[in-house]
Amino acid sequence: FNTLQPTIDGAHRELGEIIAAAGHQCNRRIMVGSNHQQRPEKFLLEYNMDALSIRRANSPPSSWPVFSEQYLLRYDDMGIEFSGQYPGGEYWVNPGLVLTHAPTKKLEFAADNIHGHTHRLTTTTWAQHAADGRHNYYQYDCGSLCQLGSTTNKRRLMITKVPSDRARTDWSQGIAVISMIGGKFPKHTVDLIKIDKGFAIYQGQTYDAAS
């Protein structure tokens, strides 16, 4: 109750902060669809299906519906491309690296994978053997940027700062940084950067949210 509009405004503000932090050198912004983003659509499907596809007058069919996250958070104004809704949304960084929200099944793609569904920082690997030899594939869970702690307000229905059905979580804060080399056969490497209580280290540089 009384949280939806502050959530929309807050999400738009946080997207703007991420874009500003990336700087002018960031020339593409991709949002991979998640199960969280499906919640408004699921609500409308259950209670008011007619409202699901409502658009402004004389809008083209390709425009975002009014009650979509993409419209409410001004994706087009912020230059954000949407990869497609969960679970099918995916974005190929290069022929050997695909971004998804949930972890892919083993050997679902002949490519490395970065995902964030489990909110942890992990790396797993497996091998596939083919006529041309062995192929190694890596899957990276890039963590989350949500608040991890609990509240002290015992009157709240949820004790965690972000919605959760448990008393405490085992999530991790972090990001993934991709480095690529171009050419006929693009190569890449992925670094998982741990954020601990607002502090991170990357390439010898320290980053502290408190400073």
C-alpha positions as CSV (number, residue, x, y, z in Angstrom):
1,F,0.0,0.0,0.0
2,N,1.4,3.4,-1.0
3,T,4.6,1.9,-2.3
4,L,4.0,1.5,-6.1
5,Q,4.7,5.1,-7.1
6,P,7.8,5.5,-4.9
7,T,9.1,2.2,-6.3
8,I,8.6,3.5,-9.9
9,D,10.3,6.8,-9.1
10,G,13.1,5.1,-7.2
11,A,13.8,2.5,-9.9
12,H,14.0,5.3,-12.6
13,R,16.4,7.2,-10.4
14,E,18.6,4.2,-9.8
15,L,18.8,3.4,-13.5
16,G,19.8,7.0,-14.1
17,E,22.6,6.6,-11.4
18,I,23.9,3.5,-13.1
19,I,23.9,5.1,-16.5
20,A,25.7,8.2,-15.1
21,A,28.3,6.0,-13.4
22,A,29.0,4.2,-16.7
23,G,29.8,7.6,-18.3
24,H,29.7,8.8,-21.9
25,Q,31.8,5.8,-23.2
26,C,28.8,3.5,-22.6
27,N,27.1,3.5,-26.0
28,R,24.7,0.6,-25.4
29,R,22.4,-0.1,-22.5
30,I,20.6,-3.5,-22.5
31,M,18.1,-4.7,-20.0
32,V,17.6,-8.5,-19.8
33,G,14.1,-9.4,-18.8
34,S,13.6,-11.1,-15.3
35,N,10.9,-12.8,-13.3
36,H,10.7,-9.6,-11.2
37,Q,9.7,-7.6,-14.2
38,Q,6.8,-10.0,-14.9
39,R,4.9,-9.1,-11.7
40,P,2.9,-6.1,-13.1
41,E,1.9,-8.1,-16.2
42,K,1.0,-11.1,-14.1
43,F,-1.2,-9.0,-11.8
44,L,-3.0,-7.5,-14.8
45,L,-3.4,-10.9,-16.4
46,E,-5.1,-12.1,-13.3
47,Y,-7.3,-9.1,-12.4
48,N,-7.7,-6.9,-15.5
49,M,-6.5,-8.4,-18.7
50,D,-8.0,-5.6,-20.8
51,A,-5.5,-3.1,-19.2
52,L,-2.5,-5.2,-20.2
53,S,-2.1,-3.8,-23.7
54,I,-3.5,-0.3,-23.2
55,R,-1.4,2.4,-25.0
56,R,-1.7,6.1,-25.4
57,A,-4.1,7.4,-28.1
58,N,-2.8,6.9,-31.7
59,S,0.3,5.0,-30.5
60,P,1.9,2.5,-32.9
61,P,1.5,-1.2,-32.0
62,S,5.2,-1.4,-31.4
63,S,5.1,1.2,-28.6
64,W,5.2,0.1,-24.9
65,P,1.9,-0.5,-23.1
66,V,1.1,2.1,-20.4
67,F,1.3,-0.4,-17.6
68,S,4.6,-2.0,-18.7
69,E,7.9,-1.4,-16.8
70,Q,9.5,-0.2,-20.0
71,Y,6.9,2.7,-20.3
72,L,6.7,3.5,-16.6
73,L,10.5,3.7,-16.2
74,R,11.0,5.6,-19.5
75,Y,13.3,3.0,-21.2
76,D,13.2,4.8,-24.5
77,D,14.0,8.2,-23.0
78,M,17.0,6.6,-21.2
79,G,18.2,4.7,-24.3
80,I,17.6,1.3,-22.8
81,E,17.1,-1.6,-25.1
82,F,14.9,-4.5,-23.8
83,S,16.2,-8.0,-24.7
84,G,12.8,-9.7,-24.3
85,Q,10.7,-10.9,-21.4
86,Y,11.7,-13.7,-19.0
87,P,12.4,-16.6,-19.4
88,G,13.2,-16.1,-23.1
89,G,15.0,-12.8,-23.0
90,E,18.7,-13.1,-23.9
91,Y,21.5,-10.8,-25.2
92,W,24.6,-12.0,-27.1
93,V,27.6,-9.9,-26.2
94,N,29.6,-11.8,-28.8
95,P,29.2,-15.3,-30.4
96,G,30.7,-16.9,-27.3
97,L,29.0,-15.1,-24.5
98,V,25.3,-14.8,-23.8
99,L,23.5,-12.8,-21.0
100,T,20.3,-14.3,-19.4
101,H,18.5,-13.7,-16.2
102,A,18.3,-17.3,-15.0
103,P,21.2,-19.7,-15.2
104,T,21.2,-21.7,-18.4
105,K,20.9,-25.5,-18.4
106,K,24.2,-27.3,-18.9
107,L,25.2,-27.1,-22.6
108,E,22.0,-25.3,-23.5
109,F,24.2,-22.8,-25.3
110,A,27.5,-23.5,-26.9
111,A,28.7,-20.3,-25.2
112,D,29.7,-18.8,-21.8
113,N,26.8,-17.4,-19.8
114,I,26.4,-14.5,-17.3
115,H,23.2,-14.5,-15.2
116,G,22.0,-12.9,-11.9
117,H,18.9,-14.9,-10.9
118,T,20.3,-16.5,-7.7
119,H,21.9,-13.3,-6.4
120,R,25.2,-15.0,-5.6
121,L,28.8,-14.7,-6.9
122,T,29.8,-18.0,-8.4
123,T,31.6,-19.5,-11.3
124,T,30.9,-23.0,-12.7
125,T,32.5,-24.7,-15.7
126,W,31.9,-27.8,-17.9
127,A,33.4,-29.3,-21.0
128,Q,32.0,-30.6,-24.2
129,H,33.9,-33.0,-26.4
130,A,33.4,-32.7,-30.2
131,A,35.2,-33.9,-33.4
132,D,37.3,-30.7,-33.3
133,G,38.4,-31.3,-29.7
134,R,37.4,-30.1,-26.2
135,H,35.3,-27.0,-25.6
136,N,35.3,-25.4,-22.2
137,Y,32.2,-23.3,-21.1
138,Y,31.9,-21.1,-18.1
139,Q,28.8,-19.8,-16.3
140,Y,29.0,-16.7,-14.0
141,D,26.5,-15.6,-11.4
142,C,27.1,-11.9,-11.1
143,G,25.5,-11.3,-7.7
144,S,23.1,-8.4,-7.1
145,L,23.0,-4.7,-6.2
146,C,20.0,-5.0,-3.8
147,Q,20.2,-4.4,0.0
148,L,21.1,-7.6,1.8
149,G,20.3,-6.8,5.4
150,S,17.3,-7.1,7.6
151,T,15.2,-4.5,9.4
152,T,14.7,-3.9,13.1
153,N,11.0,-3.2,12.6
154,K,9.3,-6.3,14.1
155,R,5.9,-5.0,12.8
156,R,6.9,-5.5,9.2
157,L,5.5,-8.5,7.3
158,M,9.0,-9.2,5.9
159,I,12.1,-8.9,8.0
160,T,14.5,-8.5,5.1
161,K,15.0,-5.1,3.5
162,V,14.0,-6.4,0.1
163,P,11.0,-8.7,-0.4
164,S,11.8,-12.2,0.6
165,D,10.0,-15.3,1.9
166,R,12.8,-16.0,4.4
167,A,14.2,-14.6,7.6
168,R,17.7,-14.0,6.1
169,T,19.3,-14.5,2.7
170,D,22.6,-15.9,1.5
171,W,22.8,-13.4,-1.4
172,S,26.0,-11.5,-2.4
173,Q,26.5,-8.1,-3.8
174,G,28.7,-7.8,-6.9
175,I,29.0,-7.0,-10.6
176,A,30.6,-8.7,-13.6
177,V,33.1,-6.9,-15.9
178,I,33.6,-8.2,-19.4
179,S,36.8,-7.5,-21.3
180,M,36.8,-8.4,-25.0
181,I,39.3,-8.5,-27.9
182,G,37.8,-8.1,-31.4
183,G,38.7,-9.6,-34.6
184,K,37.5,-12.6,-36.7
185,F,37.1,-14.7,-33.5
186,P,36.2,-12.5,-30.6
187,K,37.7,-13.5,-27.2
188,H,36.6,-12.4,-23.8
189,T,37.2,-12.8,-20.1
190,V,34.8,-12.1,-17.2
191,D,35.8,-10.7,-13.8
192,L,33.4,-11.1,-10.9
193,I,33.8,-8.1,-8.6
194,K,32.8,-8.6,-5.0
195,I,31.1,-5.7,-3.2
196,D,31.3,-6.1,0.6
197,K,29.6,-3.5,2.8
198,G,29.9,-0.9,0.0
199,F,33.6,-1.7,-0.7
200,A,35.2,-3.2,-3.8
201,I,38.6,-3.6,-5.4
202,Y,39.2,-3.8,-9.2
203,Q,42.5,-3.6,-11.1
204,G,44.2,-2.2,-8.0
205,Q,41.7,0.6,-7.6
206,T,39.5,0.7,-4.5
207,Y,35.9,1.8,-4.5
208,D,34.1,2.8,-1.3
209,A,30.4,3.8,-1.2
210,A,31.0,5.6,2.1
211,S,33.6,8.0,0.7
